[in-house]
């Protein structure tokens, strides 16, 4: 059996997030169809485009490290997505559905943040900056879920469902936007 090293762990984790992103890509159209709010539907559709870009970047990282892009079953994302499916089934046609979908999307985002942050750090520790076929840096190809431009976008659209979905901000605030108030039966506009 081959010795397990940080390089091996890096490659295994890369395969893990590659699998996860491909599963997420398949789940986003279902979530968009299930969403009741047009803004949330649009956010899921936009996130689908972003996920396609992340998959392409991961494929570039595989190429840079000289490995074929292959996924490895990720039990964590399977569980997170199964919870999202459960929410879609249990809360279908229920005013709380969109809040549940937001919560499921946030769980996915937090999973991605931890994986990408870990991979970027390991790439630096492993000195992958020196392994640059075609002048490319493997660490630079790993999507950074904490890029400053993401935070600038969040400040520009602080009340959008997309901002709450993509950047994990304020589930309680999102719930107030999406769930009818008890007094009026209408959705809050705050």
C-alpha positions in Angstrom: 0.0 0.0 0.0 1.3 3.4 -1.0 2.4 5.8 1.8 -0.3 8.3 2.7 1.1 11.9 2.6 -0.3 15.4 2.5 0.0 15.2 -1.3 -2.3 12.2 -1.2 -4.7 13.9 1.2 -4.7 17.0 -1.1 -5.6 14.9 -4.1 -8.3 13.0 -2.2 -9.9 16.2 -1.0 -9.7 17.7 -4.5 -11.6 14.6 -5.8 -14.1 15.0 -2.9 -14.9 18.7 -3.8 -15.0 17.9 -7.5 -17.6 15.2 -6.8 -19.5 17.6 -4.5 -19.6 20.4 -7.0 -20.9 18.1 -9.7 -23.6 16.9 -7.3 -24.5 20.4 -6.4 -24.7 21.3 -10.1 -27.3 18.6 -10.5 -29.3 19.7 -7.5 -29.5 23.4 -8.2 -32.2 23.1 -11.0 -34.4 21.1 -8.6 -34.0 23.8 -5.9 -34.7 26.6 -8.4 -38.0 24.8 -9.5 -39.0 24.3 -5.9 -38.4 27.9 -4.8 -41.5 30.0 -4.5 -39.8 33.4 -4.6 -38.7 34.6 -8.1 -35.6 36.1 -6.6 -34.6 32.9 -4.9 -35.2 31.0 -8.2 -32.9 33.5 -10.0 -30.3 33.1 -7.2 -30.2 29.3 -7.7 -30.0 29.7 -11.4 -27.1 32.2 -11.1 -25.4 29.9 -8.6 -25.6 27.1 -11.2 -23.5 29.2 -13.6 -21.0 29.9 -10.8 -20.8 26.2 -10.0 -20.0 25.4 -13.6 -17.1 27.8 -13.4 -15.9 26.3 -10.2 -15.9 22.8 -11.8 -13.9 24.2 -14.7 -11.3 25.7 -12.3 -11.1 22.4 -10.4 -10.4 20.6 -13.7 -7.6 23.0 -14.3 -6.1 22.2 -10.9 -6.3 18.4 -11.7 -4.4 19.2 -15.0 -1.8 21.3 -13.2 -1.0 18.5 -10.7 -1.0 15.9 -13.5 -4.0 13.9 -12.4 -7.2 13.1 -14.3 -10.3 14.9 -13.0 -12.2 12.3 -11.1 -14.6 12.6 -8.2 -14.6 10.6 -5.0 -18.0 10.0 -3.3 -18.5 12.6 -0.7 -20.8 11.4 2.1 -20.9 14.9 3.6 -22.4 16.6 0.5 -24.7 13.6 -0.1 -26.1 14.2 3.4 -26.4 17.9 3.0 -28.2 17.5 -0.4 -30.5 14.8 1.1 -31.6 17.2 3.8 -32.4 19.7 1.0 -34.4 17.1 -0.8 -36.3 16.3 2.4 -37.1 20.0 2.9 -38.4 20.2 -0.6 -40.7 17.2 0.0 -41.9 18.1 3.5 -42.5 21.8 2.9 -43.8 21.7 -0.7 -46.4 24.4 -1.1 -45.6 25.7 2.4 -44.7 29.3 3.1 -41.6 28.1 5.0 -40.2 26.3 1.9 -38.0 29.1 0.8 -36.5 29.6 4.2 -35.7 25.9 4.3 -34.1 26.1 0.9 -32.0 29.0 2.0 -30.8 27.0 5.0 -29.9 24.1 2.8 -28.0 26.4 0.4 -26.1 27.9 3.3 -25.1 24.4 4.5 -23.7 23.7 1.0 -21.9 27.0 0.9 -20.3 26.4 4.3 -19.1 23.0 3.2 -17.6 24.6 0.1 -15.9 27.3 2.2 -14.2 24.7 4.4 -13.0 22.5 1.6 -11.6 25.3 -0.6 -9.9 27.0 2.3 -8.3 23.8 3.3 -7.1 23.0 -0.2 -5.6 26.5 -0.7 -3.7 26.2 2.6 -2.4 22.7 1.8 -1.4 23.8 -1.7 0.8 26.5 -0.1 2.2 24.2 2.5 3.1 21.6 -0.1 4.9 24.3 -2.1 2.7 23.9 -5.1 3.6 27.4 -6.3 6.8 25.8 -7.6 4.8 23.2 -9.6 3.5 25.4 -12.4 3.2 23.7 -15.7 2.4 26.5 -18.3 3.1 29.1 -15.6 0.0 28.3 -13.6 -0.3 27.9 -9.9 -2.4 25.1 -8.5 -3.3 27.1 -5.4 -4.4 29.9 -7.7 -6.8 27.6 -9.6 -8.7 26.6 -6.4 -11.8 28.6 -6.1 -11.7 31.0 -3.2 -15.0 31.2 -1.4 -13.8 34.2 0.6 -12.6 36.4 -2.3 -12.9 40.1 -1.5 -14.9 40.7 -4.7 -17.6 38.4 -3.2 -17.8 40.6 -0.2 -18.1 43.8 -2.3 -21.0 42.2 -4.2 -22.7 41.4 -0.9 -22.5 45.0 0.2 -24.0 46.2 -3.0 -27.0 43.9 -2.7 -27.5 43.5 1.0 -31.2 42.7 0.8 -31.2 40.3 -2.2 -32.0 36.7 -1.8 -28.9 36.0 -3.9 -26.7 37.7 -1.4 -28.2 35.8 1.5 -28.0 32.5 -0.5 -24.5 33.0 -1.8 -22.7 34.6 1.1 -24.5 33.0 4.1 -25.8 36.3 5.6 -28.7 36.5 7.9 -31.0 33.5 7.7 -33.4 35.2 10.2 -33.5 38.2 7.9 -34.1 36.1 4.9 -36.8 34.2 6.7 -38.6 37.5 7.4 -38.5 38.3 3.7 -39.8 34.9 2.7 -42.3 33.8 5.3 -45.7 35.4 5.5 -46.3 37.3 8.7 -48.9 35.9 11.0 -50.7 39.2 11.3 -51.3 39.9 7.6 -50.6 36.6 5.8 -48.5 38.6 3.4 -44.7 38.4 2.9 -42.8 41.1 4.8 -41.2 43.8 2.7 -38.4 44.6 5.1 
